[in-house]
Structures are given as structure tokens and as C-alpha cells.
Amino acid sequence: MKIKETQAYLANLLKNISHPRIGAVLGLQEEVGELAKNIMNWEIYDDRDADNLGEELADCFFSLIDIANAYKIDLESACNKKLDSIKNKVSGWGDKHANSLKGKRELFDK
């Protein structure tokens, strides 16, 4: 399902129970906290539950969609615009950071 379709589906699914805008933002904060806890368990305690990590990432994604819907933002268009912006910057980032980031990935992402 495309982002635009997911936005419409979620808006319809939650039409009678959608959060007010501030509730949508606070909901995202809650979900990011749960994601952080899952990553801490993964990285620090070796409790590597990929299914749970995927669920937490999906919760964050759906919370972002909830916020986009609350503010009537076309998230798919915003993402495409941001991808174009990143595409124009990535070569400069690579020149500046590629070697350092490679070393950090080797150190931290074992």
C-alpha cells in the first residue's frame, strides 16, 4: 500500500476516534519511547526480538500518519520532496562522512 493509500485507510479507520492534534503528537512520543526501549533491549541486553522491533517501528509510522492526517499533510508528497532534497545532498555527505561512518558501523553494528 502506498503512503497516500495508507493515510486514507487510517483516516477512515479512525474517523470517529481520531486523536486531537496534540494527542497525535503525544502518541508519537509514546511510541518513540517504546521503540527506544526495544532498541535498548536489543543492543544492551541482547534481547533481539525482530517481530517486536517491527511492530514498534510500525507504531511510529502509523503515529506519523496520524499527525499528518490531523494537520492535513500529504505525507507521500512531503516524503517525495524530502527524498529529492536528500538526493541532491548525498554526494556531499559521502565525501565528508563516508569513511567515518563506515568505521562507526564496523564498531557499533556487529
Biopython code that builds the backbone (N, CA, C, O; Angstrom):
import numpy as np
from Bio.PDB.StructureBuilder import StructureBuilder

atoms = [
    (1, "MET", "N", (0.845, -1.167, 0.000)),
    (1, "MET", "CA", (0.000, 0.000, 0.000)),
    (1, "MET", "C", (0.899, 1.242, 0.000)),
    (1, "MET", "O", (1.872, 1.305, 0.752)),
    (2, "LYS", "N", (0.583, 2.202, -0.821)),
    (2, "LYS", "CA", (1.335, 3.453, -0.872)),
    (2, "LYS", "C", (1.002, 4.312, 0.353)),
    (2, "LYS", "O", (-0.010, 4.104, 1.023)),
    (3, "ILE", "N", (1.867, 5.264, 0.621)),
    (3, "ILE", "CA", (1.660, 6.114, 1.799)),
    (3, "ILE", "C", (0.316, 6.826, 1.710)),
    (3, "ILE", "O", (-0.426, 6.886, 2.691)),
    (4, "LYS", "N", (0.006, 7.359, 0.545)),
    (4, "LYS", "CA", (-1.262, 8.087, 0.369)),
    (4, "LYS", "C", (-2.457, 7.182, 0.664)),
    (4, "LYS", "O", (-3.427, 7.601, 1.296)),
    (5, "GLU", "N", (-2.374, 5.935, 0.197)),
    (5, "GLU", "CA", (-3.446, 4.969, 0.457)),
    (5, "GLU", "C", (-3.513, 4.615, 1.944)),
    (5, "GLU", "O", (-4.598, 4.468, 2.506)),
    (6, "THR", "N", (-2.363, 4.482, 2.565)),
    (6, "THR", "CA", (-2.310, 4.172, 3.988)),
    (6, "THR", "C", (-2.897, 5.325, 4.800)),
    (6, "THR", "O", (-3.621, 5.099, 5.770)),
    (7, "GLN", "N", (-2.586, 6.553, 4.405)),
    (7, "GLN", "CA", (-3.145, 7.723, 5.083)),
    (7, "GLN", "C", (-4.665, 7.713, 5.001)),
    (7, "GLN", "O", (-5.345, 7.920, 6.006)),
    (8, "ALA", "N", (-5.196, 7.475, 3.815)),
    (8, "ALA", "CA", (-6.651, 7.465, 3.634)),
    (8, "ALA", "C", (-7.286, 6.316, 4.419)),
    (8, "ALA", "O", (-8.329, 6.494, 5.047)),
    (9, "TYR", "N", (-6.662, 5.151, 4.383)),
    (9, "TYR", "CA", (-7.179, 3.988, 5.097)),
    (9, "TYR", "C", (-7.221, 4.258, 6.604)),
    (9, "TYR", "O", (-8.230, 3.990, 7.257)),
    (10, "LEU", "N", (-6.128, 4.786, 7.153)),
    (10, "LEU", "CA", (-6.068, 5.056, 8.587)),
    (10, "LEU", "C", (-7.056, 6.158, 8.977)),
    (10, "LEU", "O", (-7.692, 6.073, 10.028)),
    (11, "ALA", "N", (-7.188, 7.186, 8.143)),
    (11, "ALA", "CA", (-8.148, 8.254, 8.427)),
    (11, "ALA", "C", (-9.571, 7.689, 8.483)),
    (11, "ALA", "O", (-10.354, 8.064, 9.356)),
    (12, "ASN", "N", (-9.899, 6.800, 7.567)),
    (12, "ASN", "CA", (-11.222, 6.185, 7.549)),
    (12, "ASN", "C", (-11.408, 5.258, 8.749)),
    (12, "ASN", "O", (-12.459, 5.263, 9.391)),
    (13, "LEU", "N", (-10.386, 4.469, 9.042)),
    (13, "LEU", "CA", (-10.456, 3.519, 10.150)),
    (13, "LEU", "C", (-10.674, 4.232, 11.484)),
    (13, "LEU", "O", (-11.419, 3.752, 12.338)),
    (14, "LEU", "N", (-10.018, 5.381, 11.654)),
    (14, "LEU", "CA", (-10.065, 6.109, 12.923)),
    (14, "LEU", "C", (-11.000, 7.315, 12.897)),
    (14, "LEU", "O", (-10.931, 8.159, 13.791)),
    (15, "LYS", "N", (-11.871, 7.415, 11.893)),
    (15, "LYS", "CA", (-12.641, 8.640, 11.692)),
    (15, "LYS", "C", (-13.447, 9.068, 12.916)),
    (15, "LYS", "O", (-13.600, 10.265, 13.155)),
    (16, "ASN", "N", (-13.957, 8.134, 13.685)),
    (16, "ASN", "CA", (-14.758, 8.504, 14.849)),
    (16, "ASN", "C", (-13.951, 8.522, 16.145)),
    (16, "ASN", "O", (-14.464, 8.928, 17.189)),
    (17, "ILE", "N", (-12.712, 8.094, 16.087)),
    (17, "ILE", "CA", (-11.908, 8.015, 17.316)),
    (17, "ILE", "C", (-10.513, 8.612, 17.132)),
    (17, "ILE", "O", (-9.589, 8.267, 17.869)),
    (18, "SER", "N", (-10.360, 9.495, 16.167)),
    (18, "SER", "CA", (-9.036, 10.088, 15.955)),
    (18, "SER", "C", (-8.699, 11.027, 17.107)),
    (18, "SER", "O", (-9.574, 11.652, 17.706)),
    (19, "HIS", "N", (-7.409, 11.106, 17.396)),
    (19, "HIS", "CA", (-6.929, 11.989, 18.456)),
    (19, "HIS", "C", (-7.049, 13.444, 18.017)),
    (19, "HIS", "O", (-7.039, 13.730, 16.819)),
    (20, "PRO", "N", (-7.164, 14.363, 18.969)),
    (20, "PRO", "CA", (-6.930, 15.765, 18.612)),
    (20, "PRO", "C", (-5.455, 15.894, 18.232)),
    (20, "PRO", "O", (-4.659, 15.016, 18.566)),
    (21, "ARG", "N", (-5.084, 16.950, 17.553)),
    (21, "ARG", "CA", (-3.706, 17.096, 17.056)),
    (21, "ARG", "C", (-2.658, 16.876, 18.143)),
    (21, "ARG", "O", (-1.684, 16.156, 17.926)),
    (22, "ILE", "N", (-2.849, 17.489, 19.310)),
    (22, "ILE", "CA", (-1.853, 17.344, 20.367)),
    (22, "ILE", "C", (-1.770, 15.888, 20.836)),
    (22, "ILE", "O", (-0.690, 15.413, 21.189)),
    (23, "GLY", "N", (-2.887, 15.187, 20.842)),
    (23, "GLY", "CA", (-2.890, 13.779, 21.222)),
    (23, "GLY", "C", (-2.119, 12.935, 20.226)),
    (23, "GLY", "O", (-1.450, 11.974, 20.606)),
    (24, "ALA", "N", (-2.209, 13.290, 18.951)),
    (24, "ALA", "CA", (-1.460, 12.564, 17.926)),
    (24, "ALA", "C", (0.043, 12.749, 18.133)),
    (24, "ALA", "O", (0.817, 11.802, 17.996)),
    (25, "VAL", "N", (0.448, 13.973, 18.464)),
    (25, "VAL", "CA", (1.864, 14.249, 18.699)),
    (25, "VAL", "C", (2.346, 13.514, 19.952)),
    (25, "VAL", "O", (3.415, 12.904, 19.943)),
    (26, "LEU", "N", (1.570, 13.570, 21.009)),
    (26, "LEU", "CA", (1.941, 12.865, 22.240)),
    (26, "LEU", "C", (1.967, 11.351, 22.014)),
    (26, "LEU", "O", (2.796, 10.649, 22.593)),
    (27, "GLY", "N", (1.063, 10.855, 21.177)),
    (27, "GLY", "CA", (1.066, 9.433, 20.842)),
    (27, "GLY", "C", (2.364, 9.026, 20.156)),
    (27, "GLY", "O", (2.902, 7.954, 20.431)),
    (28, "LEU", "N", (2.866, 9.872, 19.268)),
    (28, "LEU", "CA", (4.147, 9.590, 18.619)),
    (28, "LEU", "C", (5.264, 9.537, 19.655)),
    (28, "LEU", "O", (6.117, 8.651, 19.602)),
    (29, "GLN", "N", (5.264, 10.468, 20.586)),
    (29, "GLN", "CA", (6.298, 10.462, 21.632)),
    (29, "GLN", "C", (6.251, 9.157, 22.423)),
    (29, "GLN", "O", (7.293, 8.583, 22.741)),
    (30, "GLU", "N", (5.061, 8.695, 22.737)),
    (30, "GLU", "CA", (4.911, 7.428, 23.458)),
    (30, "GLU", "C", (5.486, 6.272, 22.639)),
    (30, "GLU", "O", (6.211, 5.427, 23.165)),
    (31, "GLU", "N", (5.159, 6.245, 21.359)),
    (31, "GLU", "CA", (5.629, 5.154, 20.504)),
    (31, "GLU", "C", (7.145, 5.200, 20.318)),
    (31, "GLU", "O", (7.789, 4.151, 20.288)),
    (32, "VAL", "N", (7.722, 6.386, 20.193)),
    (32, "VAL", "CA", (9.175, 6.501, 20.065)),
    (32, "VAL", "C", (9.845, 5.997, 21.344)),
    (32, "VAL", "O", (10.903, 5.370, 21.283)),
    (33, "GLY", "N", (9.242, 6.264, 22.489)),
    (33, "GLY", "CA", (9.771, 5.740, 23.742)),
    (33, "GLY", "C", (9.763, 4.220, 23.766)),
    (33, "GLY", "O", (10.722, 3.598, 24.223)),
    (34, "GLU", "N", (8.686, 3.623, 23.278)),
    (34, "GLU", "CA", (8.611, 2.160, 23.219)),
    (34, "GLU", "C", (9.636, 1.605, 22.236)),
    (34, "GLU", "O", (10.232, 0.557, 22.486)),
    (35, "LEU", "N", (9.842, 2.293, 21.132)),
    (35, "LEU", "CA", (10.869, 1.884, 20.170)),
    (35, "LEU", "C", (12.250, 1.958, 20.802)),
    (35, "LEU", "O", (13.062, 1.045, 20.650)),
    (36, "ALA", "N", (12.513, 3.049, 21.513)),
    (36, "ALA", "CA", (13.813, 3.209, 22.175)),
    (36, "ALA", "C", (14.037, 2.088, 23.192)),
    (36, "ALA", "O", (15.141, 1.553, 23.293)),
    (37, "LYS", "N", (13.006, 1.738, 23.933)),
    (37, "LYS", "CA", (13.131, 0.648, 24.912)),
    (37, "LYS", "C", (13.454, -0.667, 24.195)),
    (37, "LYS", "O", (14.298, -1.434, 24.659)),
    (38, "ASN", "N", (12.791, -0.926, 23.076)),
    (38, "ASN", "CA", (13.045, -2.148, 22.322)),
    (38, "ASN", "C", (14.472, -2.179, 21.796)),
    (38, "ASN", "O", (15.126, -3.221, 21.845)),
    (39, "ILE", "N", (14.964, -1.045, 21.290)),
    (39, "ILE", "CA", (16.342, -0.983, 20.773)),
    (39, "ILE", "C", (17.337, -1.123, 21.918)),
    (39, "ILE", "O", (18.383, -1.752, 21.754)),
    (40, "MET", "N", (17.028, -0.546, 23.074)),
    (40, "MET", "CA", (17.905, -0.727, 24.230)),
    (40, "MET", "C", (17.977, -2.207, 24.604)),
    (40, "MET", "O", (19.061, -2.733, 24.859)),
    (41, "ASN", "N", (16.834, -2.870, 24.636)),
    (41, "ASN", "CA", (16.829, -4.310, 24.933)),
    (41, "ASN", "C", (17.660, -5.075, 23.906)),
    (41, "ASN", "O", (18.384, -6.005, 24.261)),
    (42, "TRP", "N", (17.558, -4.690, 22.644)),
    (42, "TRP", "CA", (18.294, -5.345, 21.559)),
    (42, "TRP", "C", (19.795, -5.135, 21.722)),
    (42, "TRP", "O", (20.574, -6.087, 21.698)),
    (43, "GLU", "N", (20.185, -3.876, 21.887)),
    (43, "GLU", "CA", (21.601, -3.504, 21.874)),
    (43, "GLU", "C", (22.319, -3.754, 23.207)),
    (43, "GLU", "O", (23.491, -4.130, 23.213)),
    (44, "ILE", "N", (21.640, -3.552, 24.312)),
    (44, "ILE", "CA", (22.286, -3.637, 25.616)),
    (44, "ILE", "C", (22.099, -5.019, 26.252)),
    (44, "ILE", "O", (23.038, -5.577, 26.820)),
    (45, "TYR", "N", (20.885, -5.564, 26.154)),
    (45, "TYR", "CA", (20.575, -6.809, 26.858)),
    (45, "TYR", "C", (20.496, -8.036, 25.947)),
    (45, "TYR", "O", (20.137, -9.123, 26.400)),
    (46, "ASP", "N", (20.829, -7.866, 24.666)),
    (46, "ASP", "CA", (20.808, -8.959, 23.688)),
    (46, "ASP", "C", (19.449, -9.654, 23.593)),
    (46, "ASP", "O", (19.380, -10.843, 23.282)),
    (47, "ASP", "N", (18.382, -8.923, 23.857)),
    (47, "ASP", "CA", (17.024, -9.426, 23.690)),
    (47, "ASP", "C", (16.557, -8.997, 22.304)),
    (47, "ASP", "O", (15.914, -7.960, 22.143)),
    (48, "ARG", "N", (16.890, -9.811, 21.312)),
    (48, "ARG", "CA", (16.702, -9.425, 19.908)),
    (48, "ARG", "C", (15.417, -9.999, 19.354)),
    (48, "ARG", "O", (15.399, -11.088, 18.780)),
    (49, "ASP", "N", (14.350, -9.257, 19.531)),
    (49, "ASP", "CA", (13.022, -9.656, 19.077)),
    (49, "ASP", "C", (12.664, -8.817, 17.852)),
    (49, "ASP", "O", (12.120, -7.719, 17.975)),
    (50, "ALA", "N", (12.977, -9.348, 16.669)),
    (50, "ALA", "CA", (12.760, -8.598, 15.426)),
    (50, "ALA", "C", (11.284, -8.326, 15.183)),
    (50, "ALA", "O", (10.930, -7.277, 14.643)),
    (51, "ASP", "N", (10.414, -9.257, 15.575)),
    (51, "ASP", "CA", (8.976, -9.030, 15.388)),
    (51, "ASP", "C", (8.520, -7.831, 16.208)),
    (51, "ASP", "O", (7.786, -6.979, 15.707)),
    (52, "ASN", "N", (8.949, -7.760, 17.461)),
    (52, "ASN", "CA", (8.562, -6.639, 18.318)),
    (52, "ASN", "C", (9.158, -5.333, 17.798)),
    (52, "ASN", "O", (8.487, -4.300, 17.802)),
    (53, "LEU", "N", (10.409, -5.372, 17.351)),
    (53, "LEU", "CA", (11.028, -4.174, 16.785)),
    (53, "LEU", "C", (10.228, -3.689, 15.574)),
    (53, "LEU", "O", (9.987, -2.491, 15.424)),
    (54, "GLY", "N", (9.824, -4.610, 14.725)),
    (54, "GLY", "CA", (8.999, -4.251, 13.566)),
    (54, "GLY", "C", (7.674, -3.640, 13.975)),
    (54, "GLY", "O", (7.217, -2.677, 13.360)),
    (55, "GLU", "N", (7.045, -4.197, 15.017)),
    (55, "GLU", "CA", (5.784, -3.641, 15.500)),
    (55, "GLU", "C", (5.966, -2.220, 16.015)),
    (55, "GLU", "O", (5.141, -1.344, 15.753)),
    (56, "GLU", "N", (7.053, -1.997, 16.752)),
    (56, "GLU", "CA", (7.296, -0.657, 17.294)),
    (56, "GLU", "C", (7.575, 0.346, 16.169)),
    (56, "GLU", "O", (7.119, 1.488, 16.225)),
    (57, "LEU", "N", (8.322, -0.083, 15.153)),
    (57, "LEU", "CA", (8.560, 0.803, 14.002)),
    (57, "LEU", "C", (7.246, 1.122, 13.296)),
    (57, "LEU", "O", (7.012, 2.263, 12.898)),
    (58, "ALA", "N", (6.393, 0.118, 13.141)),
    (58, "ALA", "CA", (5.083, 0.339, 12.508)),
    (58, "ALA", "C", (4.237, 1.283, 13.353)),
    (58, "ALA", "O", (3.557, 2.156, 12.813)),
    (59, "ASP", "N", (4.272, 1.116, 14.682)),
    (59, "ASP", "CA", (3.526, 2.037, 15.547)),
    (59, "ASP", "C", (3.989, 3.479, 15.338)),
    (59, "ASP", "O", (3.165, 4.391, 15.269)),
    (60, "CYS", "N", (5.297, 3.685, 15.238)),
    (60, "CYS", "CA", (5.829, 5.030, 14.986)),
    (60, "CYS", "C", (5.371, 5.556, 13.630)),
    (60, "CYS", "O", (4.981, 6.717, 13.506)),
    (61, "PHE", "N", (5.422, 4.694, 12.617)),
    (61, "PHE", "CA", (4.990, 5.085, 11.274)),
    (61, "PHE", "C", (3.512, 5.481, 11.272)),
    (61, "PHE", "O", (3.142, 6.506, 10.698)),
    (62, "PHE", "N", (2.675, 4.674, 11.908)),
    (62, "PHE", "CA", (1.244, 4.991, 11.938)),
    (62, "PHE", "C", (0.968, 6.233, 12.772)),
    (62, "PHE", "O", (0.033, 6.977, 12.476)),
    (63, "SER", "N", (1.763, 6.470, 13.806)),
    (63, "SER", "CA", (1.610, 7.708, 14.571)),
    (63, "SER", "C", (1.973, 8.931, 13.719)),
    (63, "SER", "O", (1.325, 9.973, 13.816)),
    (64, "LEU", "N", (3.010, 8.799, 12.887)),
    (64, "LEU", "CA", (3.352, 9.884, 11.961)),
    (64, "LEU", "C", (2.203, 10.152, 10.988)),
    (64, "LEU", "O", (1.878, 11.302, 10.693)),
    (65, "ILE", "N", (1.602, 9.079, 10.500)),
    (65, "ILE", "CA", (0.458, 9.230, 9.592)),
    (65, "ILE", "C", (-0.694, 9.911, 10.319)),
    (65, "ILE", "O", (-1.372, 10.761, 9.742)),
    (66, "ASP", "N", (-0.921, 9.550, 11.570)),
    (66, "ASP", "CA", (-1.977, 10.175, 12.362)),
    (66, "ASP", "C", (-1.746, 11.684, 12.470)),
    (66, "ASP", "O", (-2.683, 12.472, 12.343)),
    (67, "ILE", "N", (-0.502, 12.078, 12.704)),
    (67, "ILE", "CA", (-0.177, 13.509, 12.774)),
    (67, "ILE", "C", (-0.390, 14.173, 11.416)),
    (67, "ILE", "O", (-0.981, 15.249, 11.334)),
    (68, "ALA", "N", (0.088, 13.534, 10.358)),
    (68, "ALA", "CA", (-0.098, 14.096, 9.011)),
    (68, "ALA", "C", (-1.586, 14.297, 8.717)),
    (68, "ALA", "O", (-1.984, 15.332, 8.183)),
    (69, "ASN", "N", (-2.391, 13.315, 9.064)),
    (69, "ASN", "CA", (-3.833, 13.440, 8.842)),
    (69, "ASN", "C", (-4.432, 14.563, 9.685)),
    (69, "ASN", "O", (-5.296, 15.303, 9.214)),
    (70, "ALA", "N", (-3.978, 14.690, 10.924)),
    (70, "ALA", "CA", (-4.507, 15.732, 11.804)),
    (70, "ALA", "C", (-4.229, 17.125, 11.252)),
    (70, "ALA", "O", (-5.024, 18.045, 11.442)),
    (71, "TYR", "N", (-3.093, 17.276, 10.564)),
    (71, "TYR", "CA", (-2.715, 18.572, 10.003)),
    (71, "TYR", "C", (-2.963, 18.673, 8.500)),
    (71, "TYR", "O", (-2.569, 19.645, 7.855)),
    (72, "LYS", "N", (-3.626, 17.647, 7.952)),
    (72, "LYS", "CA", (-3.973, 17.611, 6.521)),
    (72, "LYS", "C", (-2.739, 17.763, 5.627)),
    (72, "LYS", "O", (-2.735, 18.538, 4.670)),
    (73, "ILE", "N", (-1.693, 17.001, 5.965)),
    (73, "ILE", "CA", (-0.453, 16.985, 5.202)),
    (73, "ILE", "C", (-0.446, 15.748, 4.321)),
    (73, "ILE", "O", (-0.706, 14.643, 4.797)),
    (74, "ASP", "N", (-0.152, 15.926, 3.049)),
    (74, "ASP", "CA", (0.030, 14.796, 2.138)),
    (74, "ASP", "C", (1.429, 14.249, 2.381)),
    (74, "ASP", "O", (2.412, 14.751, 1.835)),
    (75, "LEU", "N", (1.501, 13.212, 3.207)),
    (75, "LEU", "CA", (2.790, 12.688, 3.644)),
    (75, "LEU", "C", (3.588, 12.092, 2.488)),
    (75, "LEU", "O", (4.815, 12.195, 2.467)),
    (76, "GLU", "N", (2.919, 11.483, 1.548)),
    (76, "GLU", "CA", (3.632, 10.906, 0.395)),
    (76, "GLU", "C", (4.323, 12.000, -0.413)),
    (76, "GLU", "O", (5.480, 11.844, -0.806)),
    (77, "SER", "N", (3.625, 13.101, -0.662)),
    (77, "SER", "CA", (4.242, 14.219, -1.389)),
    (77, "SER", "C", (5.389, 14.826, -0.586)),
    (77, "SER", "O", (6.437, 15.155, -1.144)),
    (78, "ALA", "N", (5.189, 14.975, 0.723)),
    (78, "ALA", "CA", (6.250, 15.523, 1.570)),
    (78, "ALA", "C", (7.479, 14.609, 1.560)),
    (78, "ALA", "O", (8.611, 15.091, 1.509)),
    (79, "CYS", "N", (7.259, 13.294, 1.607)),
    (79, "CYS", "CA", (8.377, 12.342, 1.573)),
    (79, "CYS", "C", (9.108, 12.399, 0.234)),
    (79, "CYS", "O", (10.338, 12.378, 0.197)),
    (80, "ASN", "N", (8.360, 12.470, -0.856)),
    (80, "ASN", "CA", (8.997, 12.554, -2.176)),
    (80, "ASN", "C", (9.818, 13.825, -2.319)),
    (80, "ASN", "O", (10.912, 13.803, -2.883)),
    (81, "LYS", "N", (9.293, 14.925, -1.812)),
    (81, "LYS", "CA", (10.027, 16.189, -1.853)),
    (81, "LYS", "C", (11.317, 16.081, -1.038)),
    (81, "LYS", "O", (12.373, 16.537, -1.474)),
    (82, "LYS", "N", (11.223, 15.470, 0.157)),
    (82, "LYS", "CA", (12.399, 15.309, 1.011)),
    (82, "LYS", "C", (13.415, 14.380, 0.357)),
    (82, "LYS", "O", (14.616, 14.640, 0.436)),
    (83, "LEU", "N", (12.962, 13.294, -0.294)),
    (83, "LEU", "CA", (13.889, 12.396, -0.985)),
    (83, "LEU", "C", (14.647, 13.111, -2.088)),
    (83, "LEU", "O", (15.842, 12.881, -2.274)),
    (84, "ASP", "N", (13.962, 13.976, -2.821)),
    (84, "ASP", "CA", (14.642, 14.764, -3.858)),
    (84, "ASP", "C", (15.709, 15.659, -3.234)),
    (84, "ASP", "O", (16.806, 15.794, -3.775)),
    (85, "SER", "N", (15.390, 16.262, -2.110)),
    (85, "SER", "CA", (16.345, 17.125, -1.413)),
    (85, "SER", "C", (17.562, 16.314, -0.941)),
    (85, "SER", "O", (18.702, 16.754, -1.092)),
    (86, "ILE", "N", (17.315, 15.148, -0.379)),
    (86, "ILE", "CA", (18.411, 14.294, 0.095)),
    (86, "ILE", "C", (19.279, 13.843, -1.073)),
    (86, "ILE", "O", (20.505, 13.816, -0.971)),
    (87, "LYS", "N", (18.641, 13.493, -2.174)),
    (87, "LYS", "CA", (19.380, 13.035, -3.359)),
    (87, "LYS", "C", (20.380, 14.092, -3.814)),
    (87, "LYS", "O", (21.479, 13.761, -4.258)),
    (88, "ASN", "N", (20.006, 15.350, -3.705)),
    (88, "ASN", "CA", (20.887, 16.433, -4.121)),
    (88, "ASN", "C", (22.037, 16.683, -3.138)),
    (88, "ASN", "O", (23.040, 17.294, -3.506)),
    (89, "LYS", "N", (21.900, 16.219, -1.902)),
    (89, "LYS", "CA", (22.908, 16.473, -0.873)),
    (89, "LYS", "C", (23.817, 15.280, -0.609)),
    (89, "LYS", "O", (24.892, 15.445, -0.033)),
    (90, "VAL", "N", (23.409, 14.086, -1.018)),
    (90, "VAL", "CA", (24.075, 12.864, -0.562)),
    (90, "VAL", "C", (25.531, 12.760, -1.011)),
    (90, "VAL", "O", (26.362, 12.230, -0.275)),
    (91, "SER", "N", (25.847, 13.249, -2.186)),
    (91, "SER", "CA", (27.241, 13.133, -2.627)),
    (91, "SER", "C", (28.159, 13.968, -1.730)),
    (91, "SER", "O", (29.274, 13.543, -1.425)),
    (92, "GLY", "N", (27.709, 15.133, -1.311)),
    (92, "GLY", "CA", (28.498, 15.951, -0.396)),
    (92, "GLY", "C", (28.652, 15.283, 0.970)),
    (92, "GLY", "O", (29.717, 15.342, 1.585)),
    (93, "TRP", "N", (27.591, 14.657, 1.429)),
    (93, "TRP", "CA", (27.660, 13.936, 2.699)),
    (93, "TRP", "C", (28.649, 12.781, 2.595)),
    (93, "TRP", "O", (29.425, 12.525, 3.515)),
    (94, "GLY", "N", (28.606, 12.081, 1.446)),
    (94, "GLY", "CA", (29.515, 10.953, 1.248)),
    (94, "GLY", "C", (30.964, 11.389, 1.281)),
    (94, "GLY", "O", (31.799, 10.747, 1.919)),
    (95, "ASP", "N", (31.263, 12.478, 0.593)),
    (95, "ASP", "CA", (32.631, 12.994, 0.591)),
    (95, "ASP", "C", (33.087, 13.345, 1.996)),
    (95, "ASP", "O", (34.244, 13.120, 2.351)),
    (96, "LYS", "N", (32.192, 13.889, 2.789)),
    (96, "LYS", "CA", (32.551, 14.386, 4.113)),
    (96, "LYS", "C", (32.527, 13.300, 5.198)),
    (96, "LYS", "O", (33.352, 13.325, 6.111)),
    (97, "HIS", "N", (31.579, 12.340, 5.104)),
    (97, "HIS", "CA", (31.339, 11.457, 6.236)),
    (97, "HIS", "C", (31.470, 9.952, 5.963)),
    (97, "HIS", "O", (31.401, 9.169, 6.909)),
    (98, "ALA", "N", (31.653, 9.526, 4.737)),
    (98, "ALA", "CA", (31.602, 8.096, 4.414)),
    (98, "ALA", "C", (32.609, 7.270, 5.209)),
    (98, "ALA", "O", (32.247, 6.232, 5.763)),
    (99, "ASN", "N", (33.861, 7.708, 5.273)),
    (99, "ASN", "CA", (34.881, 6.924, 5.978)),
    (99, "ASN", "C", (34.602, 6.851, 7.478)),
    (99, "ASN", "O", (34.725, 5.786, 8.084)),
    (100, "SER", "N", (34.233, 7.967, 8.068)),
    (100, "SER", "CA", (33.936, 7.990, 9.500)),
    (100, "SER", "C", (32.751, 7.086, 9.823)),
    (100, "SER", "O", (32.795, 6.322, 10.787)),
    (101, "LEU", "N", (31.701, 7.172, 9.025)),
    (101, "LEU", "CA", (30.515, 6.363, 9.279)),
    (101, "LEU", "C", (30.787, 4.880, 9.069)),
    (101, "LEU", "O", (30.241, 4.042, 9.787)),
    (102, "LYS", "N", (31.623, 4.551, 8.094)),
    (102, "LYS", "CA", (31.991, 3.152, 7.887)),
    (102, "LYS", "C", (32.649, 2.594, 9.144)),
    (102, "LYS", "O", (32.323, 1.492, 9.585)),
    (103, "GLY", "N", (33.572, 3.352, 9.717)),
    (103, "GLY", "CA", (34.239, 2.923, 10.933)),
    (103, "GLY", "C", (33.274, 2.772, 12.098)),
    (103, "GLY", "O", (33.402, 1.833, 12.884)),
    (104, "LYS", "N", (32.318, 3.673, 12.222)),
    (104, "LYS", "CA", (31.329, 3.592, 13.298)),
    (104, "LYS", "C", (30.414, 2.382, 13.117)),
    (104, "LYS", "O", (30.078, 1.709, 14.092)),
    (105, "ARG", "N", (30.009, 2.101, 11.880)),
    (105, "ARG", "CA", (29.181, 0.914, 11.633)),
    (105, "ARG", "C", (29.948, -0.351, 12.011)),
    (105, "ARG", "O", (29.389, -1.265, 12.618)),
    (106, "GLU", "N", (31.233, -0.397, 11.648)),
    (106, "GLU", "CA", (32.039, -1.570, 11.991)),
    (106, "GLU", "C", (32.175, -1.717, 13.499)),
    (106, "GLU", "O", (32.205, -2.837, 14.010)),
    (107, "LEU", "N", (32.256, -0.610, 14.211)),
    (107, "LEU", "CA", (32.408, -0.630, 15.664)),
    (107, "LEU", "C", (31.096, -0.993, 16.366)),
    (107, "LEU", "O", (31.074, -1.838, 17.260)),
    (108, "PHE", "N", (30.019, -0.351, 15.953)),
    (108, "PHE", "CA", (28.756, -0.475, 16.698)),
    (108, "PHE", "C", (27.795, -1.516, 16.147)),
    (108, "PHE", "O", (27.009, -2.064, 16.921)),
    (109, "ASP", "N", (27.813, -1.813, 14.885)),
    (109, "ASP", "CA", (26.798, -2.673, 14.272)),
    (109, "ASP", "C", (27.281, -4.093, 14.066)),
    (109, "ASP", "O", (27.127, -4.653, 12.980)),
    (110, "LYS", "N", (27.855, -4.671, 15.084)),
    (110, "LYS", "CA", (28.366, -6.042, 14.997)),
    (110, "LYS", "C", (27.244, -7.038, 15.092)),
    (110, "LYS", "O", (27.484, -8.245, 15.038)),
]
sb = StructureBuilder()
sb.init_structure("model")
sb.init_model(0)
sb.init_chain("A")
sb.init_seg("    ")
for serial, (resi, resn, name, xyz) in enumerate(atoms, 1):
    if name == "N":
        sb.init_residue(resn, " ", resi, " ")
    sb.init_atom(name, np.array(xyz, "f"), 0.0, 1.0, " ", f" {name:<3s}", serial, name[0])
structure = sb.get_structure()
